[in-house]
Structure formats: C-alpha cells, structure tokens
Amino acid sequence: MSSSTTPSRLADLQLFAALKLRITSLATALYGTHSPNPSSSFDVISYTTPAANTDEGSTYGVALIMYTGPPTSPATSYEFLSYVDDQASAIAGAEKLLEDLEEGMGGVIGESSHC
C-alpha cells in the first residue's frame, strides 16, 4: 500500500467504526439485550461477493449480527438481524444499513404513538 492511500484508508476505517457504533446503538434500542455490555451483544461485519458480471469485480455487503451464545462465551453463536448487499463499498453498505435501521426505528416510534 502506498503512503498516499494510507490516510484515505485510515479515514475509511474511522468512518466505518463510527457507523458501526451508531448501528449497534440503534440495534440495542430496536432489538434489546440482556447483556450488561450491550455493545458486545451486536456486531457489524462487512463482506465481499463476486459481482454478477465478472468484469465488474466484487460488490460489498454489510450485516448486523447479534451474538446468541451463553454469557460465558457469547460469540460462539450468532443470528443475522439485518443485511444489505450489492453496495459499491463497505462504507456505502454501512450507511444503507444505518438508514434501514433508522427507518425501522421511526416505524417503532410511529407505531407506539398510535396506541
């Protein structure tokens, strides 16, 4: 990696970390948790998949997972809660996932106000 791309890469990592924090905060509100440390109950992972047209390279996806293992070893199992596919970058995927969760949160708030 050249030194000119290092600041850009660092900025991307910092942005992804900030988006991840916002996503896990919303996930805690939407899904709840019994963990004394809610931030360790959820995780946001990025992944790549081959594009349908092999000339295009890969696309990115981002998933929100909830760890479901026992309290002594919570990361031994997990459940997919939400994901987005076919994004141009992991950042774009995290932004889309956050947008989807914010819409979900609006739906929850909107539903409770009609009661």
N, CA, C and O atoms as a Tinker XYZ file with bonds, in Angstrom:
   460  protein
     1  N      0.848000   -1.165000    0.000000    73     2
     2  CA     0.000000    0.000000    0.000000    64     1     3
     3  C      0.896000    1.231000    0.000000    63     2     4     5
     4  O      1.833000    1.317000    0.794000    81     3
     5  N      0.623000    2.156000   -0.860000    73     3     6
     6  CA     1.425000    3.373000   -0.924000    64     5     7
     7  C      1.032000    4.306000    0.216000    63     6     8     9
     8  O     -0.068000    4.218000    0.762000    81     7
     9  N      1.954000    5.199000    0.560000    73     7    10
    10  CA     1.686000    6.111000    1.667000    64     9    11
    11  C      0.548000    7.079000    1.346000    63    10    12    13
    12  O     -0.103000    7.581000    2.261000    81    11
    13  N      0.297000    7.351000    0.055000    73    11    14
    14  CA    -0.773000    8.280000   -0.312000    64    13    15
    15  C     -2.151000    7.684000   -0.046000    63    14    16    17
    16  O     -3.108000    8.435000    0.140000    81    15
    17  N     -2.282000    6.368000   -0.023000    73    15    18
    18  CA    -3.577000    5.763000    0.247000    64    17    19
    19  C     -3.783000    5.494000    1.733000    63    18    20    21
    20  O     -4.909000    5.219000    2.148000    81    19
    21  N     -2.738000    5.564000    2.541000    73    19    22
    22  CA    -2.864000    5.287000    3.962000    64    21    23
    23  C     -3.823000    6.248000    4.658000    63    22    24    25
    24  O     -4.685000    5.778000    5.401000    81    23
    25  N     -3.729000    7.571000    4.465000    73    23    26
    26  CA    -4.702000    8.463000    5.115000    64    25    27
    27  C     -6.138000    8.179000    4.672000    63    26    28    29
    28  O     -7.059000    8.254000    5.485000    81    27
    29  N     -6.334000    7.861000    3.417000    73    27    30
    30  CA    -7.662000    7.545000    2.916000    64    29    31
    31  C     -8.192000    6.271000    3.570000    63    30    32    33
    32  O     -9.354000    6.205000    3.973000    81    31
    33  N     -7.350000    5.285000    3.668000    73    31    34
    34  CA    -7.730000    4.014000    4.293000    64    33    35
    35  C     -8.064000    4.233000    5.767000    63    34    36    37
    36  O     -9.045000    3.688000    6.273000    81    35
    37  N     -7.247000    5.032000    6.455000    73    35    38
    38  CA    -7.489000    5.334000    7.860000    64    37    39
    39  C     -8.826000    6.066000    8.026000    63    38    40    41
    40  O     -9.588000    5.768000    8.945000    81    39
    41  N     -9.103000    7.007000    7.148000    73    39    42
    42  CA   -10.379000    7.728000    7.199000    64    41    43
    43  C    -11.548000    6.770000    6.991000    63    42    44    45
    44  O    -12.565000    6.879000    7.675000    81    43
    45  N    -11.412000    5.832000    6.052000    73    43    46
    46  CA   -12.460000    4.837000    5.814000    64    45    47
    47  C    -12.683000    3.968000    7.053000    63    46    48    49
    48  O    -13.824000    3.699000    7.429000    81    47
    49  N    -11.601000    3.535000    7.678000    73    47    50
    50  CA   -11.719000    2.710000    8.879000    64    49    51
    51  C    -12.391000    3.473000   10.013000    63    50    52    53
    52  O    -13.220000    2.918000   10.734000    81    51
    53  N    -12.037000    4.736000   10.169000    73    51    54
    54  CA   -12.654000    5.559000   11.212000    64    53    55
    55  C    -14.129000    5.796000   10.926000    63    54    56    57
    56  O    -14.949000    5.773000   11.844000    81    55
    57  N    -14.474000    6.023000    9.670000    73    55    58
    58  CA   -15.871000    6.219000    9.301000    64    57    59
    59  C    -16.669000    4.943000    9.525000    63    58    60    61
    60  O    -17.782000    4.996000   10.048000    81    59
    61  N    -16.117000    3.795000    9.137000    73    59    62
    62  CA   -16.813000    2.529000    9.347000    64    61    63
    63  C    -17.024000    2.297000   10.845000    63    62    64    65
    64  O    -18.100000    1.862000   11.255000    81    63
    65  N    -16.010000    2.581000   11.660000    73    63    66
    66  CA   -16.135000    2.407000   13.116000    64    65    67
    67  C    -17.231000    3.311000   13.687000    63    66    68    69
    68  O    -17.987000    2.889000   14.562000    81    67
    69  N    -17.321000    4.554000   13.196000    73    67    70
    70  CA   -18.356000    5.478000   13.660000    64    69    71
    71  C    -19.748000    4.985000   13.245000    63    70    72    73
    72  O    -20.689000    5.038000   14.037000    81    71
    73  N    -19.874000    4.507000   12.004000    73    71    74
    74  CA   -21.153000    3.961000   11.535000    64    73    75
    75  C    -21.529000    2.721000   12.335000    63    74    76    77
    76  O    -22.694000    2.532000   12.686000    81    75
    77  N    -20.547000    1.883000   12.621000    73    75    78
    78  CA   -20.777000    0.661000   13.396000    64    77    79
    79  C    -21.318000    1.011000   14.781000    63    78    80    81
    80  O    -22.243000    0.360000   15.266000    81    79
    81  N    -20.755000    2.018000   15.409000    73    79    82
    82  CA   -21.223000    2.441000   16.730000    64    81    83
    83  C    -22.676000    2.906000   16.668000    63    82    84    85
    84  O    -23.476000    2.556000   17.536000    81    83
    85  N    -23.016000    3.680000   15.665000    73    83    86
    86  CA   -24.400000    4.150000   15.509000    64    85    87
    87  C    -25.350000    2.989000   15.230000    63    86    88    89
    88  O    -26.462000    2.953000   15.757000    81    87
    89  N    -24.913000    2.044000   14.404000    73    87    90
    90  CA   -25.743000    0.879000   14.077000    64    89    91
    91  C    -25.988000    0.033000   15.321000    63    90    92    93
    92  O    -27.123000   -0.364000   15.582000    81    91
    93  N    -24.937000   -0.247000   16.091000    73    91    94
    94  CA   -25.117000   -1.089000   17.284000    64    93    95
    95  C    -25.954000   -0.376000   18.344000    63    94    96    97
    96  O    -26.679000   -1.031000   19.093000    81    95
    97  N    -25.869000    0.949000   18.420000    73    95    98
    98  CA   -26.720000    1.700000   19.351000    64    97    99
    99  C    -28.194000    1.569000   18.973000    63    98   100   101
   100  O    -29.049000    1.350000   19.831000    81    99
   101  N    -28.478000    1.704000   17.682000    73    99   102
   102  CA   -29.864000    1.530000   17.226000    64   101   103
   103  C    -30.334000    0.091000   17.409000    63   102   104   105
   104  O    -31.488000   -0.150000   17.763000    81   103
   105  N    -29.441000   -0.858000   17.166000    73   103   106
   106  CA   -29.805000   -2.266000   17.334000    64   105   107
   107  C    -30.186000   -2.548000   18.778000    63   106   108   109
   108  O    -31.123000   -3.303000   19.037000    81   107
   109  N    -29.472000   -1.952000   19.713000    73   107   110
   110  CA   -29.799000   -2.140000   21.121000    64   109   111
   111  C    -31.201000   -1.621000   21.411000    63   110   112   113
   112  O    -31.966000   -2.268000   22.126000    81   111
   113  N    -31.543000   -0.461000   20.863000    73   111   114
   114  CA   -32.873000    0.107000   21.066000    64   113   115
   115  C    -33.954000   -0.727000   20.374000    63   114   116   117
   116  O    -35.032000   -0.932000   20.933000    81   115
   117  N    -33.671000   -1.205000   19.169000    73   115   118
   118  CA   -34.673000   -1.953000   18.401000    64   117   119
   119  C    -34.863000   -3.383000   18.885000    63   118   120   121
   120  O    -35.993000   -3.859000   18.995000    81   119
   121  N    -33.761000   -4.068000   19.173000    73   119   122
   122  CA   -33.826000   -5.490000   19.484000    64   121   123
   123  C    -33.680000   -5.799000   20.968000    63   122   124   125
   124  O    -34.100000   -6.863000   21.422000    81   123
   125  N    -33.087000   -4.874000   21.732000    73   123   126
   126  CA   -32.867000   -5.098000   23.151000    64   125   127
   127  C    -31.771000   -6.120000   23.398000    63   126   128   129
   128  O    -31.342000   -6.831000   22.489000    81   127
   129  N    -31.333000   -6.179000   24.636000    73   127   130
   130  CA   -30.312000   -7.151000   25.022000    64   129   131
   131  C    -30.350000   -7.319000   26.526000    63   130   132   133
   132  O    -30.760000   -6.414000   27.253000    81   131
   133  N    -29.920000   -8.478000   26.987000    73   131   134
   134  CA   -29.815000   -8.750000   28.422000    64   133   135
   135  C    -28.381000   -8.612000   28.893000    63   134   136   137
   136  O    -28.090000   -8.829000   30.069000    81   135
   137  N    -27.491000   -8.255000   27.997000    73   135   138
   138  CA   -26.075000   -8.148000   28.318000    64   137   139
   139  C    -25.799000   -6.903000   29.150000    63   138   140   141
   140  O    -26.390000   -5.851000   28.903000    81   139
   141  N    -24.904000   -7.011000   30.136000    73   139   142
   142  CA   -24.515000   -5.811000   30.874000    64   141   143
   143  C    -23.704000   -4.840000   29.998000    63   142   144   145
   144  O    -23.559000   -3.665000   30.336000    81   143
   145  N    -23.185000   -5.339000   28.884000    73   143   146
   146  CA   -22.430000   -4.515000   27.936000    64   145   147
   147  C    -23.075000   -4.663000   26.563000    63   146   148   149
   148  O    -22.641000   -5.496000   25.767000    81   147
   149  N    -24.116000   -3.861000   26.270000    73   147   150
   150  CA   -24.860000   -4.027000   25.016000    64   149   151
   151  C    -23.998000   -3.957000   23.763000    63   150   152   153
   152  O    -24.299000   -4.620000   22.770000    81   151
   153  N    -22.934000   -3.166000   23.793000    73   151   154
   154  CA   -22.115000   -3.047000   22.590000    64   153   155
   155  C    -21.444000   -4.359000   22.220000    63   154   156   157
   156  O    -21.033000   -4.540000   21.074000    81   155
   157  N    -21.325000   -5.287000   23.185000    73   155   158
   158  CA   -20.722000   -6.577000   22.862000    64   157   159
   159  C    -21.763000   -7.604000   22.413000    63   158   160   161
   160  O    -21.406000   -8.717000   22.028000    81   159
   161  N    -23.039000   -7.240000   22.459000    73   159   162
   162  CA   -24.101000   -8.149000   22.022000    64   161   163
   163  C    -24.281000   -8.148000   20.520000    63   162   164   165
   164  O    -24.749000   -9.131000   19.945000    81   163
   165  N    -23.909000   -7.043000   19.874000    73   163   166
   166  CA   -24.111000   -6.868000   18.444000    64   165   167
   167  C    -22.778000   -6.625000   17.750000    63   166   168   169
   168  O    -21.817000   -6.159000   18.363000    81   167
   169  N    -22.739000   -6.945000   16.472000    73   167   170
   170  CA   -21.560000   -6.642000   15.682000    64   169   171
   171  C    -22.003000   -6.312000   14.268000    63   170   172   173
   172  O    -23.067000   -6.738000   13.819000    81   171
   173  N    -21.181000   -5.558000   13.584000    73   171   174
   174  CA   -21.420000   -5.199000   12.193000    64   173   175
   175  C    -20.234000   -5.731000   11.410000    63   174   176   177
   176  O    -19.087000   -5.368000   11.670000    81   175
   177  N    -20.522000   -6.589000   10.454000    73   175   178
   178  CA   -19.451000   -7.189000    9.655000    64   177   179
   179  C    -19.637000   -6.821000    8.187000    63   178   180   181
   180  O    -20.756000   -6.679000    7.694000    81   179
   181  N    -18.520000   -6.673000    7.516000    73   179   182
   182  CA   -18.575000   -6.413000    6.067000    64   181   183
   183  C    -18.058000   -7.642000    5.339000    63   182   184   185
   184  O    -17.268000   -8.415000    5.881000    81   183
   185  N    -18.508000   -7.809000    4.118000    73   183   186
   186  CA   -18.083000   -8.949000    3.314000    64   185   187
   187  C    -18.125000   -8.556000    1.840000    63   186   188   189
   188  O    -18.776000   -7.582000    1.465000    81   187
   189  N    -17.431000   -9.316000    1.022000    73   187   190
   190  CA   -17.446000   -9.086000   -0.419000    64   189   191
   191  C    -18.052000  -10.297000   -1.102000    63   190   192   193
   192  O    -17.941000  -11.425000   -0.623000    81   191
   193  N    -18.693000  -10.042000   -2.226000    73   191   194
   194  CA   -19.234000  -11.112000   -3.062000    64   193   195
   195  C    -18.866000  -10.807000   -4.504000    63   194   196   197
   196  O    -18.777000   -9.643000   -4.893000    81   195
   197  N    -18.652000  -11.845000   -5.295000    73   195   198
   198  CA   -18.346000  -11.597000   -6.712000    64   197   199
   199  C    -19.540000  -10.937000   -7.397000    63   198   200   201
   200  O    -20.689000  -11.312000   -7.164000    81   199
   201  N    -19.259000   -9.975000   -8.225000    73   199   202
   202  CA   -20.320000   -9.324000   -8.997000    64   201   203
   203  C    -20.875000  -10.305000  -10.021000    63   202   204   205
   204  O    -20.183000  -11.231000  -10.446000    81   203
   205  N    -22.122000  -10.096000  -10.411000    73   203   206
   206  CA   -22.760000  -10.973000  -11.394000    64   205   207
   207  C    -21.974000  -10.973000  -12.697000    63   206   208   209
   208  O    -21.798000  -12.016000  -13.326000    81   207
   209  N    -21.504000   -9.798000  -13.098000    73   207   210
   210  CA   -20.672000   -9.673000  -14.283000    64   209   211
   211  C    -19.222000   -9.697000  -13.799000    63   210   212   213
   212  O    -18.787000   -8.763000  -13.125000    81   211
   213  N    -18.472000  -10.738000  -14.128000    73   211   214
   214  CA   -17.124000  -10.921000  -13.594000    64   213   215
   215  C    -16.168000   -9.792000  -13.965000    63   214   216   217
   216  O    -15.127000   -9.645000  -13.325000    81   215
   217  N    -16.491000   -8.989000  -14.984000    73   215   218
   218  CA   -15.651000   -7.853000  -15.340000    64   217   219
   219  C    -15.744000   -6.721000  -14.308000    63   218   220   221
   220  O    -14.870000   -5.856000  -14.248000    81   219
   221  N    -16.797000   -6.734000  -13.508000    73   219   222
   222  CA   -17.023000   -5.663000  -12.547000    64   221   223
   223  C    -16.315000   -5.878000  -11.218000    63   222   224   225
   224  O    -16.318000   -4.967000  -10.390000    81   223
   225  N    -15.717000   -7.022000  -10.972000    73   223   226
   226  CA   -15.056000   -7.267000   -9.696000    64   225   227
   227  C    -16.024000   -7.714000   -8.634000    63   226   228   229
   228  O    -16.862000   -8.583000   -8.872000    81   227
   229  N    -15.914000   -7.122000   -7.458000    73   227   230
   230  CA   -16.730000   -7.532000   -6.319000    64   229   231
   231  C    -17.684000   -6.431000   -5.888000    63   230   232   233
   232  O    -17.481000   -5.252000   -6.178000    81   231
   233  N    -18.725000   -6.847000   -5.193000    73   231   234
   234  CA   -19.601000   -5.895000   -4.517000    64   233   235
   235  C    -19.471000   -6.156000   -3.018000    63   234   236   237
   236  O    -18.919000   -7.174000   -2.599000    81   235
   237  N    -19.975000   -5.242000   -2.236000    73   235   238
   238  CA   -19.834000   -5.331000   -0.791000    64   237   239
   239  C    -21.185000   -5.485000   -0.120000    63   238   240   241
   240  O    -22.212000   -5.031000   -0.624000    81   239
   241  N    -21.156000   -6.124000    1.009000    73   239   242
   242  CA   -22.331000   -6.243000    1.850000    64   241   243
   243  C    -21.937000   -5.961000    3.281000    63   242   244   245
   244  O    -20.767000   -6.054000    3.653000    81   243
   245  N    -22.925000   -5.617000    4.071000    73   243   246
   246  CA   -22.718000   -5.368000    5.492000    64   245   247
   247  C    -23.873000   -6.017000    6.235000    63   246   248   249
   248  O    -25.028000   -5.911000    5.823000    81   247
   249  N    -23.551000   -6.695000    7.343000    73   247   250
   250  CA   -24.573000   -7.389000    8.111000    64   249   251
   251  C    -24.501000   -6.986000    9.579000    63   250   252   253
   252  O    -23.426000   -6.750000   10.130000    81   251
   253  N    -25.661000   -6.916000   10.186000    73   251   254
   254  CA   -25.780000   -6.726000   11.629000    64   253   255
   255  C    -26.057000   -8.094000   12.221000    63   254   256   257
   256  O    -27.003000   -8.770000   11.819000    81   255
   257  N    -25.230000   -8.503000   13.179000    73   255   258
   258  CA   -25.446000   -9.780000   13.839000    64   257   259
   259  C    -25.611000   -9.561000   15.340000    63   258   260   261
   260  O    -25.119000   -8.581000   15.900000    81   259
   261  N    -26.311000  -10.494000   15.973000    73   259   262
   262  CA   -26.448000  -10.488000   17.422000    64   261   263
   263  C    -25.848000  -11.797000   17.933000    63   262   264   265
   264  O    -26.217000  -12.880000   17.479000    81   263
   265  N    -24.928000  -11.682000   18.875000    73   263   266
   266  CA   -24.337000  -12.875000   19.467000    64   265   267
   267  C    -25.366000  -13.533000   20.376000    63   266   268   269
   268  O    -26.012000  -12.861000   21.180000    81   267
   269  N    -25.516000  -14.843000   20.246000    73   267   270
   270  CA   -26.549000  -15.572000   20.977000    64   269   271
   271  C    -26.000000  -16.678000   21.860000    63   270   272   273
   272  O    -26.764000  -17.470000   22.412000    81   271
   273  N    -24.690000  -16.737000   21.999000    73   271   274
   274  CA   -24.087000  -17.770000   22.837000    64   273   275
   275  C    -24.345000  -17.518000   24.312000    63   274   276   277
   276  O    -24.881000  -16.476000   24.688000    81   275
   277  N    -23.961000  -18.476000   25.146000    73   275   278
   278  CA   -24.157000  -18.327000   26.595000    64   277   279
   279  C    -23.327000  -17.168000   27.149000    63   278   280   281
   280  O    -22.345000  -16.764000   26.525000    81   279
   281  N    -23.704000  -16.631000   28.306000    73   279   282
   282  CA   -22.993000  -15.487000   28.884000    64   281   283
   283  C    -21.482000  -15.712000   29.043000    63   282   284   285
   284  O    -20.702000  -14.763000   28.968000    81   283
   285  N    -21.080000  -16.947000   29.259000    73   283   286
   286  CA   -19.653000  -17.225000   29.426000    64   285   287
   287  C    -18.894000  -17.224000   28.107000    63   286   288   289
   288  O    -17.670000  -17.096000   28.097000    81   287
   289  N    -19.610000  -17.364000   26.992000    73   287   290
   290  CA   -18.972000  -17.398000   25.680000    64   289   291
   291  C    -19.953000  -16.925000   24.607000    63   290   292   293
   292  O    -20.358000  -17.712000   23.752000    81   291
   293  N    -20.338000  -15.648000   24.645000    73   291   294
   294  CA   -21.414000  -15.160000   23.763000    64   293   295
   295  C    -21.114000  -15.242000   22.275000    63   294   296   297
   296  O    -22.043000  -15.370000   21.478000    81   295
   297  N    -19.856000  -15.173000   21.872000    73   295   298
   298  CA   -19.535000  -15.145000   20.448000    64   297   299
   299  C    -19.494000  -16.531000   19.810000    63   298   300   301
   300  O    -19.074000  -16.663000   18.660000    81   299
   301  N    -19.920000  -17.558000   20.527000    73   299   302
   302  CA   -19.889000  -18.903000   19.950000    64   301   303
   303  C    -21.034000  -19.151000   18.981000    63   302   304   305
   304  O    -20.974000  -20.088000   18.186000    81   303
   305  N    -22.077000  -18.327000   19.033000    73   303   306
   306  CA   -23.158000  -18.431000   18.054000    64   305   307
   307  C    -23.735000  -17.043000   17.831000    63   306   308   309
   308  O    -23.594000  -16.154000   18.671000    81   307
   309  N    -24.382000  -16.871000   16.695000    73   307   310
   310  CA   -24.924000  -15.564000   16.349000    64   309   311
   311  C    -26.120000  -15.731000   15.431000    63   310   312   313
   312  O    -26.361000  -16.799000   14.869000    81   311
   313  N    -26.858000  -14.642000   15.297000    73   311   314
   314  CA   -28.034000  -14.599000   14.427000    64   313   315
   315  C    -27.930000  -13.353000   13.554000    63   314   316   317
   316  O    -27.615000  -12.269000   14.044000    81   315
   317  N    -28.197000  -13.513000   12.252000    73   315   318
   318  CA   -28.247000  -12.356000   11.361000    64   317   319
   319  C    -29.547000  -11.604000   11.631000    63   318   320   321
   320  O    -30.627000  -12.193000   11.607000    81   319
   321  N    -29.439000  -10.309000   11.887000    73   319   322
   322  CA   -30.622000   -9.492000   12.123000    64   321   323
   323  C    -31.008000   -8.677000   10.899000    63   322   324   325
   324  O    -32.192000   -8.496000   10.614000    81   323
   325  N    -30.017000   -8.192000   10.183000    73   323   326
   326  CA   -30.274000   -7.366000    9.010000    64   325   327
   327  C    -29.012000   -7.331000    8.152000    63   326   328   329
   328  O    -27.900000   -7.484000    8.658000    81   327
   329  N    -29.197000   -7.129000    6.855000    73   327   330
   330  CA   -28.034000   -7.008000    5.975000    64   329   331
   331  C    -28.405000   -6.252000    4.714000    63   330   332   333
   332  O    -29.578000   -6.130000    4.360000    81   331
   333  N    -27.386000   -5.750000    4.049000    73   331   334
   334  CA   -27.543000   -5.137000    2.729000    64   333   335
   335  C    -26.476000   -5.728000    1.819000    63   334   336   337
   336  O    -25.355000   -5.991000    2.254000    81   335
   337  N    -26.823000   -5.933000    0.574000    73   335   338
   338  CA   -25.916000   -6.497000   -0.430000    64   337   339
   339  C    -25.731000   -5.510000   -1.577000    63   338   340   341
   340  O    -26.369000   -4.459000   -1.637000    81   339
   341  N    -24.838000   -5.889000   -2.478000    73   339   342
   342  CA   -24.646000   -5.176000   -3.751000    64   341   343
   343  C    -24.342000   -3.691000   -3.579000    63   342   344   345
   344  O    -24.928000   -2.853000   -4.264000    81   343
   345  N    -23.442000   -3.367000   -2.679000    73   343   346
   346  CA   -23.033000   -1.986000   -2.453000    64   345   347
   347  C    -21.656000   -1.753000   -3.069000    63   346   348   349
   348  O    -20.879000   -2.693000   -3.236000    81   347
   349  N    -21.365000   -0.522000   -3.399000    73   347   350
   350  CA   -20.095000   -0.174000   -4.036000    64   349   351
   351  C    -18.914000   -0.249000   -3.069000    63   350   352   353
   352  O    -17.773000   -0.423000   -3.496000    81   351
   353  N    -19.184000   -0.119000   -1.765000    73   351   354
   354  CA   -18.127000   -0.167000   -0.755000    64   353   355
   355  C    -18.730000   -0.605000    0.572000    63   354   356   357
   356  O    -19.949000   -0.614000    0.743000    81   355
   357  N    -17.854000   -0.970000    1.514000    73   355   358
   358  CA   -18.320000   -1.316000    2.855000    64   357   359
   359  C    -18.935000   -0.091000    3.529000    63   358   360   361
   360  O    -19.901000   -0.221000    4.282000    81   359
   361  N    -18.391000    1.085000    3.268000    73   359   362
   362  CA   -18.943000    2.320000    3.831000    64   361   363
   363  C    -20.365000    2.538000    3.314000    63   362   364   365
   364  O    -21.270000    2.843000    4.091000    81   363
   365  N    -20.560000    2.380000    2.008000    73   363   366
   366  CA   -21.901000    2.539000    1.431000    64   365   367
   367  C    -22.861000    1.524000    2.040000    63   366   368   369
   368  O    -24.020000    1.846000    2.301000    81   367
   369  N    -22.394000    0.311000    2.264000    73   367   370
   370  CA   -23.228000   -0.709000    2.890000    64   369   371
   371  C    -23.606000   -0.350000    4.315000    63   370   372   373
   372  O    -24.759000   -0.516000    4.713000    81   371
   373  N    -22.640000    0.144000    5.093000    73   371   374
   374  CA   -22.920000    0.541000    6.471000    64   373   375
   375  C    -23.888000    1.719000    6.511000    63   374   376   377
   376  O    -24.772000    1.772000    7.367000    81   375
   377  N    -23.723000    2.654000    5.591000    73   375   378
   378  CA   -24.637000    3.801000    5.526000    64   377   379
   379  C    -26.056000    3.346000    5.194000    63   378   380   381
   380  O    -27.020000    3.851000    5.770000    81   379
   381  N    -26.189000    2.399000    4.273000    73   379   382
   382  CA   -27.510000    1.878000    3.890000    64   381   383
   383  C    -28.139000    1.092000    5.041000    63   382   384   385
   384  O    -29.336000    1.213000    5.302000    81   383
   385  N    -27.329000    0.289000    5.723000    73   383   386
   386  CA   -27.836000   -0.466000    6.866000    64   385   387
   387  C    -28.312000    0.490000    7.959000    63   386   388   389
   388  O    -29.373000    0.279000    8.546000    81   387
   389  N    -27.542000    1.528000    8.234000    73   387   390
   390  CA   -27.935000    2.526000    9.223000    64   389   391
   391  C    -29.247000    3.196000    8.815000    63   390   392   393
   392  O    -30.138000    3.383000    9.644000    81   391
   393  N    -29.360000    3.550000    7.552000    73   391   394
   394  CA   -30.592000    4.164000    7.039000    64   393   395
   395  C    -31.786000    3.231000    7.244000    63   394   396   397
   396  O    -32.853000    3.670000    7.674000    81   395
   397  N    -31.605000    1.946000    6.937000    73   395   398
   398  CA   -32.683000    0.971000    7.120000    64   397   399
   399  C    -33.091000    0.864000    8.591000    63   398   400   401
   400  O    -34.279000    0.794000    8.903000    81   399
   401  N    -32.109000    0.852000    9.489000    73   399   402
   402  CA   -32.416000    0.758000   10.914000    64   401   403
   403  C    -33.097000    2.027000   11.420000    63   402   404   405
   404  O    -34.002000    1.958000   12.251000    81   403
   405  N    -32.666000    3.178000   10.925000    73   403   406
   406  CA   -33.316000    4.433000   11.312000    64   405   407
   407  C    -34.772000    4.449000   10.854000    63   406   408   409
   408  O    -35.643000    4.941000   11.572000    81   407
   409  N    -35.039000    3.913000    9.660000    73   407   410
   410  CA   -36.418000    3.808000    9.185000    64   409   411
   411  C    -37.206000    2.861000   10.087000    63   410   412   413
   412  O    -38.362000    3.124000   10.419000    81   411
   413  N    -36.569000    1.753000   10.480000    73   411   414
   414  CA   -37.207000    0.808000   11.391000    64   413   415
   415  C    -37.512000    1.445000   12.736000    63   414   416   417
   416  O    -38.572000    1.204000   13.313000    81   415
   417  N    -36.611000    2.240000   13.227000    73   415   418
   418  CA   -36.803000    2.924000   14.489000    64   417   419
   419  C    -37.952000    3.911000   14.379000    63   418   420   421
   420  O    -38.742000    4.049000   15.312000    81   419
   421  N    -38.052000    4.599000   13.250000    73   419   422
   422  CA   -39.172000    5.507000   13.025000    64   421   423
   423  C    -40.494000    4.774000   13.016000    63   422   424   425
   424  O    -41.498000    5.288000   13.508000    81   423
   425  N    -40.499000    3.568000   12.458000    73   423   426
   426  CA   -41.702000    2.758000   12.445000    64   425   427
   427  C    -42.106000    2.341000   13.847000    63   426   428   429
   428  O    -43.294000    2.322000   14.171000    81   427
   429  N    -41.132000    2.007000   14.683000    73   427   430
   430  CA   -41.417000    1.613000   16.056000    64   429   431
   431  C    -41.987000    2.798000   16.827000    63   430   432   433
   432  O    -42.977000    2.663000   17.546000    81   431
   433  N    -41.353000    3.962000   16.672000    73   431   434
   434  CA   -41.825000    5.156000   17.366000    64   433   435
   435  C    -43.198000    5.544000   16.832000    63   434   436   437
   436  O    -44.085000    5.909000   17.602000    81   435
   437  N    -43.374000    5.465000   15.520000    73   435   438
   438  CA   -44.659000    5.809000   14.917000    64   437   439
   439  C    -45.763000    4.896000   15.373000    63   438   440   441
   440  O    -46.878000    5.356000   15.617000    81   439
   441  N    -45.484000    3.595000   15.497000    73   439   442
   442  CA   -46.497000    2.644000   15.943000    64   441   443
   443  C    -46.887000    2.902000   17.397000    63   442   444   445
   444  O    -48.066000    2.826000   17.742000    81   443
   445  N    -45.913000    3.205000   18.248000    73   443   446
   446  CA   -46.213000    3.386000   19.659000    64   445   447
   447  C    -47.010000    4.659000   19.905000    63   446   448   449
   448  O    -47.732000    4.753000   20.898000    81   447
   449  N    -46.890000    5.638000   19.015000    73   447   450
   450  CA   -47.631000    6.890000   19.216000    64   449   451
   451  C    -49.110000    6.738000   18.866000    63   450   452   453
   452  O    -49.914000    7.607000   19.205000    81   451
   453  N    -49.481000    5.644000   18.192000    73   451   454
   454  CA   -50.886000    5.418000   17.830000    64   453   455
   455  C    -51.631000    4.642000   18.899000    63   454   456   457
   456  O    -52.841000    4.448000   18.783000    81   455
   457  N    -50.948000    4.199000   19.924000    73   455   458
   458  CA   -51.579000    3.386000   20.980000    64   457   459
   459  C    -52.411000    4.228000   21.911000    63   458   460
   460  O    -53.009000    3.703000   22.851000    81   459
